[in-house]
Amino acid sequence: MTTPPTTKTPLRTDGAPAPAHTFHQGVRKGPFVQVSGQGPQDPATGEYLFPGDVAAQTTRTLENVKAIVEASGATFDDVVMLRVYLTKREDFPVMNEAYGAFVAANSPSGVLPSRTTVFVGLPREEMLVEIDAFAVAD
């Protein structure tokens, strides 16, 4: 017996910035949730926040990721992988501290998501960090 195909569904929430390009905030197919790369934008205005402050940018970015995960019906605790993109290697310790505080506070199971951190150029000069996520919902 085969299982019927699962519909791929775009995710949309006002709790995170609208995407500026040809993609959705995220996509869910079955239990799998992929969140598009998010930056430190205000969801209401689209304004990039906290210039030069990688800790505050990391927290705002993770709040955007969390809102999209929750729009899928999952929780942040369902996130199994986060990918962090940083523009400067020297920002790693400050990002890591802000990241660790947010992830620990939003992972009540105590099982933290896997993570990869990559140093890159980002689409906007004011962006010091971008983060995407992969979750598996029950």
C-alpha positions as CSV (number, residue, x, y, z in Angstrom):
1,M,0.0,0.0,0.0
2,T,1.4,3.4,-0.9
3,T,0.9,6.6,0.9
4,P,-0.8,9.4,-0.9
5,P,1.5,12.3,-1.9
6,T,1.6,15.2,0.5
7,T,0.9,18.7,-0.7
8,K,3.7,21.3,-0.6
9,T,2.3,24.4,1.2
10,P,3.8,27.9,1.4
11,L,4.1,29.5,4.8
12,R,3.0,33.0,5.5
13,T,2.9,35.0,8.7
14,D,2.8,38.7,9.6
15,G,5.2,37.8,12.5
16,A,8.1,37.8,10.1
17,P,9.1,40.0,7.2
18,A,7.6,39.4,3.8
19,P,10.1,37.9,1.4
20,A,11.6,40.4,-1.0
21,H,12.3,38.0,-3.8
22,T,10.8,35.0,-5.6
23,F,10.4,32.7,-2.6
24,H,8.1,32.1,0.3
25,Q,9.0,32.7,4.0
26,G,9.0,28.9,4.3
27,V,7.5,25.7,2.9
28,R,5.9,22.7,4.6
29,K,5.5,19.3,3.0
30,G,4.2,16.6,5.3
31,P,6.1,16.9,8.6
32,F,9.0,18.8,7.0
33,V,9.3,22.5,7.4
34,Q,12.0,24.6,5.6
35,V,12.3,28.3,6.7
36,S,13.9,30.6,4.1
37,G,16.9,32.6,5.2
38,Q,15.9,35.4,7.6
39,G,17.6,38.6,8.6
40,P,17.3,41.2,11.3
41,Q,14.2,42.9,9.8
42,D,11.2,44.4,11.6
43,P,8.2,42.3,10.4
44,A,5.9,45.3,10.3
45,T,8.1,47.8,8.5
46,G,10.7,45.6,6.7
47,E,13.4,47.9,8.2
48,Y,16.7,46.3,8.9
49,L,17.3,46.8,12.7
50,F,20.3,47.1,15.0
51,P,23.1,48.3,12.6
52,G,26.4,47.0,13.8
53,D,25.0,45.0,16.7
54,V,25.4,41.3,15.8
55,A,23.9,40.1,19.1
56,A,20.7,42.1,18.6
57,Q,20.6,41.1,14.9
58,T,20.9,37.5,15.8
59,T,18.0,37.6,18.3
60,R,15.7,39.5,15.9
61,T,16.6,37.0,13.1
62,L,15.8,34.0,15.3
63,E,12.5,35.6,16.3
64,N,11.6,35.9,12.6
65,V,12.6,32.2,12.1
66,K,10.5,31.2,15.1
67,A,7.4,33.0,13.8
68,I,7.7,31.2,10.5
69,V,8.2,27.8,12.1
70,E,5.1,28.5,14.3
71,A,3.1,29.5,11.2
72,S,3.7,25.9,10.0
73,G,2.0,24.5,13.0
74,A,5.3,23.4,14.5
75,T,7.2,24.8,17.4
76,F,10.8,26.1,17.7
77,D,11.5,22.9,19.7
78,D,10.8,21.0,16.4
79,V,13.7,22.7,14.7
80,V,16.4,20.1,14.0
81,M,18.9,22.2,12.0
82,L,19.8,25.9,11.9
83,R,22.3,27.4,9.4
84,V,23.9,30.7,10.4
85,Y,25.6,32.9,7.9
86,L,27.9,35.6,9.3
87,T,29.7,38.4,7.4
88,K,32.7,38.6,9.9
89,R,34.6,35.8,11.7
90,E,35.2,38.2,14.6
91,D,31.4,38.4,15.2
92,F,31.2,34.6,16.0
93,P,31.6,34.8,19.8
94,V,29.0,37.5,20.2
95,M,26.6,35.8,17.8
96,N,27.1,32.5,19.5
97,E,26.3,33.9,22.9
98,A,23.0,35.5,21.7
99,Y,22.2,32.4,19.6
100,G,22.8,30.1,22.6
101,A,20.5,32.2,24.9
102,F,17.7,32.2,22.4
103,V,17.9,28.6,21.4
104,A,18.1,27.4,25.0
105,A,15.1,29.5,26.0
106,N,13.0,28.2,23.1
107,S,14.0,24.5,23.3
108,P,12.0,23.2,26.4
109,S,12.9,19.6,25.5
110,G,16.6,20.5,26.2
111,V,17.6,19.0,22.8
112,L,19.2,21.8,20.9
113,P,19.1,21.9,17.1
114,S,22.2,21.0,15.0
115,R,23.9,24.0,13.5
116,T,26.3,25.0,10.8
117,T,27.9,28.5,10.7
118,V,29.3,29.8,7.4
119,F,31.1,33.1,6.8
120,V,29.8,34.8,3.7
121,G,28.8,38.1,2.0
122,L,25.1,38.8,2.5
123,P,22.6,40.6,0.2
124,R,22.4,43.7,2.3
125,E,25.3,45.7,3.7
126,E,23.6,46.3,7.0
127,M,23.0,42.5,7.5
128,L,25.6,40.9,9.8
129,V,23.7,37.6,10.1
130,E,21.2,35.5,8.2
131,I,19.7,32.3,9.5
132,D,17.5,29.5,8.0
133,A,16.0,26.5,9.6
134,F,14.7,23.0,9.0
135,A,12.1,21.5,11.4
136,V,10.2,18.2,11.5
137,A,6.7,18.6,13.0
138,D,4.8,15.9,14.7
